C-alpha cells in the first residue's frame, strides 16, 4: 500500500503540472498583437488605458493583448489636432494594425484586422470605407465599391486602393494568408 501511495503522489503531481502548463499556454495563446502608427507622434489608449506612444507595437508574447473588442484612442501630441477613436478587435494569434494621419486639411487612416475562416484553404478581403461607396481597386484593377467582400483572392502581397470624388485616394499594401478574412477599414481624408 505504501509503494502504491509513493507511486501515486508523483503521478498526481505530474498530472497537475501537465494540466497547469496546458492552462497557462492556452491562456497565453488567447492573446493577439497590435501595431499603431501615426503622424504626428501620438499617445495610444486602449480601453481608456495609456499603453504607449506611436510607433507602438505589442507584438511579442509578453506584451500582447488579451483577445476581445476594445475602443482605441489615438491622441496627437500636437494638441491642435482632434483625437481619433475607433472600436477594434484583437483576435487570437493575429496582428491588428491601426494607422492614422492627422493634418489641418484632412485626417485619414486605416484599421486592418484578421479573422479566421472556417476553411483553411480560403482567403477573403472585406473592404470598408468612411465615407462609404468608395471605389475599390485590387492590384490596380477595379473590383467594386465599399462595402465589398472579395473572395478567392490569391495568397501573398496585394495593393488595395480606395478612391471617391472629393476625397484623397488611399493606398494600402497588404499580405493575405490562407484561412483568414482580412478586414480593411479605410478612412478617407477630404480633398480640400
N, C-alpha and C positions, 0 to 999 in steps of 0.2 A: 504494500500500500504506500509505503514511504517512497519507493522507487517511482511509482506512478505519479505521485504528488510532485517529486523533484523533476520529472519529465514534463508534467503538465504546466507548471509555472512558467518555464522558459517558452513553451509553446504559446501560452496565452499572452505573454509579454510580446513575443514576436508578432502575433496576430494583431495586437493592439497597435504596435509600432507601424505595421504594414497599413492598416486602415487609417491610422493618423496621417501617414505620409500621403495616401491617396486623397484624403480630405484636404490636406494642405495644398497639394498640387492642383486639385480641382478648383479650390478657392483662388489660387494664383492664376489659373488659366481662364478665369472668368473676368479677365481684365482686357482692356484694349488700349491702343496708343492714340495720342492726339498730337498734331503738329499745328502751330498757329504762327502765321507770318502777317506782318502789317507794314504799311508805310504811311506815316512815320511810326517810329517805335511806340509801342503801346503796352499798357498793363492788361493782363488776361485774367478774367474772373470766370470760374466755373461754379455754378450754383451759389453765387454771391460770395465765394471764397477766392481770394487772390492766390493764383497758382504760379505766377511768374510774369516775365516781360517777353515781348517778341524780339527776335525769333525764339519761339518756345517749342520744345519737343519733349513729351513724356513718352519716349519710345523704347526705353529699356524696362525690363520687368519690374524692378523695384519702384519706378516712378509711374508705371502705367495706372490707368484709371479704371475703377470698377465699372462694369458694363451698366448701361442704363441711359435714360434721356436726361439731358442737362440743358440749362439755359447758359449760353456762353455770352460774356460781355467783354468787348474789346474797347478799352478806354485810352485814346491817344494821349501821349504825354504833352502834346501841344493842345492846350485847353480851348483853342479856337475851333476845334472840330468836335462834332457830336459823337458820342459813343455808339457802338454797334452792338445790338443784341439779337440773338437767334437761338432757337431750340435746335440742339444737335443730339445725335445718338452716338454713344460709344458702344461698339459691338465687339464680341469676343474675338480676340486674336487678330484684329484688323486695325488699320490706321484710319482715323478721321482727320481730314486736312481742312483747315479754315484759313482763308486769305482775305485781307481787307486792305483797300487803298483808300485813304482819306484825302480829299482835296477840297479846295474852296469852290471849285466848279462843280464836281460831281463825284460822289463816292461809288466805288464798285468793289466787287469781290466774288468769292465763291466758297462753297462748302461741299466737300466730297466725302462720301461715306460708302462703305462696302457692306452688303448684306448677303449671307449665304443663300444659295438657291437649293431647291430640293434635288435637282440633277447636278451632279458634279461635272457634267460634260457641257453644260450651257454657259453662255456669257450674255449678260444684258447690260444696257446702259439706259438709265432713266434721266432725261434732261429736263430740268425745270428752270424757269427764269422769272425774275421780277424786274420789270413788268412781264406779264405773260404774253403769249403769242409771239415770242421771238423766233426768228428763222434759224434753224439748226443746220450746221454743216459738219459732217463727219469726214475727216481727211479730205477736206475741200469739196466734198460732194453734198449738194442739198438733200436733206432727208426728211424735212417736215418742219412743223412749228411746235413750240413748247405748249404744253407738257407732252413729252414724246418718249415712248418706250421703244428702244431699239433692241431687237432680238437677233440671235445668231451672228453676233459680232465676233470678228476674229480675235484671238488672244494676242496680246502684245501692245505696243505703243500706238496711240491714236491722237489726233487733234480734234477737239470739239470747239467749234466757233459758233457764237450766237450773235445775230445782228437784229436790229429793229430800228425803223426810221425814228430819228430824233434822239437816238442813244448811241453811245460809243460801243463798237463791237468788242467782244471779249473772247479771247482765245485761251484755251487751257489744254495742256498736254497731259494725257492720262495713260495708264498702263492697265489693261484689263487682265483678269485672272479667271481661269476655268472655275466654274461652280459658284460665281459671285455676280450679283447685280451691283453695278456702280451707280450711285445716285449723285448726279452732278447738279447742284443748285447754283445758278449764276445770277448775280446782282448787277444789272447794267446801270452804268452811270449816264446821266443825261448829257447829250452833245450840245453844249451851250455855245 
